[in-house]
Amino acid sequence: MADQDTPVFQIQRVYLKDMSLEQPNSPGILLDQSQPTVDIQLGVEATPVSEGIIEVAVTANVHTRIDDRTVFLVEVKQAGIFEIRNLPEDQMGPVLGIACPQIVYPYLRGNVADIITRAGFPPVHLAEINFQAMYEQQQAQAAGGMAQ
């Protein structure tokens, strides 16, 4: 009986869910020697798949521009399927917002650098992310929004 209440956290699979690359102004913009600006946006989402099975996806959008023209836009969604059972409700948020993204993120970083390099550009290496700080900031913002 005790085994039925034992907390379970297992990685079922990590996979590339979606990836796109756009170079709408090629080839002309490739000849421009101006220094581009790079905008990077990250997101985390958790979606229940079935009882005790949750998909956690980390998304990166890398948009590089010269002036108002796009050099390239890369969108990558890396996901993991996790079995999570018998965890106290107060621990689910940190597991889904910190532990799972920390597992998935290195794969995302590699795929972003790879696709940009394969497109003929110097790789963009995404910085390490402190998912605990990111999660705590989101919780503080949510609490602030509820207090208003």
N, C-alpha and C positions, 0 to 999 in steps of 0.2 A: 504494500500500500504506500509506503514512503516514497517509492520510486515515482509514483504518479504525481507527487508534489514537488519533485526535484526540478529546480530551474534548468531550462535547456536553452542554449544559444549555440547554433551551428550554422555555418556557411553552407548553403546548398549549391550555389553557383554564383560566379561573377562573370558578367558578360557585357559586351558593347551593345547597347540597345539602339542607338541612333547616332549617325555622324553625317555632317554635310559640310561641304566646302564650296564657297562661291568666290569667283574672281571676276566680277562684272565689268571691270574696266581694263582687263587684260586684252591684248598685250601692251597697249600704249602706256599704261601706268607703270609697267615694269621698267621702262626706260627713264622714269622720273627719279632723279637722285636725291630728292628731298627726304628728310627724316620723317618717317611716318609716326603717328600716334597710335597707341595700342590701348584699347578699352577691354577689360576682362570682367565678366560677370559670372558669379557662381551661384548655384542653387542646390538645395537638398529637398527631396520629397520622399515620403513613405506611403506606400499603397498596400493595403491588405490583399493578399492573393486568395487565401483560404484560412481556415482555422489554424492559428499558430504559424502561418507562413506569410512573410511580409517582404515586399520588394522595396528596396531603398535605392534611389537613383540620385546621382550627383551630376549636375549639368554645368557645362562651361560654354560660354559664348566669348569668342575672341574676335573683336572687330578692329581691324587695322585700317587707318585712313591716312591719306595725304590731302590736306585741306578738307574739302567736303566730299572727296572721291574715295570710294572703298578700294583698298588694295586687295584685301581678302577678308572673308567672314567665315569662321569655323564654329560650328555648333556640335558639341559632343555630349551624349548622355550615356554614362557608364552606370550600370546597375548591378545589384546583387540580390539574390534571393536568400533570405535568412529564416531559419526555424527558430522561433522564440516562443517558449511556453513556460507557464508557471512563474512568471516574473511579477513582482508586486507592481501595481499600476504606477506608482511614483518613480519606478526605475525605467519604465518603458520609454519615456521622453528622452532621457539621456542615452539610452541604448540606441534608439533610432536616430537621434540627432548628433551623437558623438561617435559611439563605437562603430556603427555600421558605415558611416561616411569615411571614417579613417581607414577602413579595410578597402573600400571601393576607390578612393581618391588616387592612390598610386597608379592604378590602371588607367584612370582618366588622364592623368598627367602624361603618361607614356604615349597614349593615343593622340593627344593634342600635339605633342612635339613631333610625333611621327607623321601625321597627316600634313602638318605645315612644312616639314622638311621635304616630304614627297611632292608637295606642290611647288617646290623650287625656291623656298624662302629659308632664311636662317630660322632655326627652331625657336619657338616661344616656350620657355620652361616656366610652367606655373609654379608659383612659390608654395612652400609648405603652408598648410592651413592649420590653425589651432581651432579644431572643431568645437572644443569645449568652450573657448571664449566666444565663438560665433553663436553657439547654442545659448549661452548665458545672456548674450546681448539680445538675441531674439526673445528670450523669456522676459527680460527687463522691459523691452519695448511692448510686448504683449500685456504685461502687468500695468505699464504706464497708460496704454490705450484703454484698459478696462477701468482705470481709476478716474478717467475723465468723464 
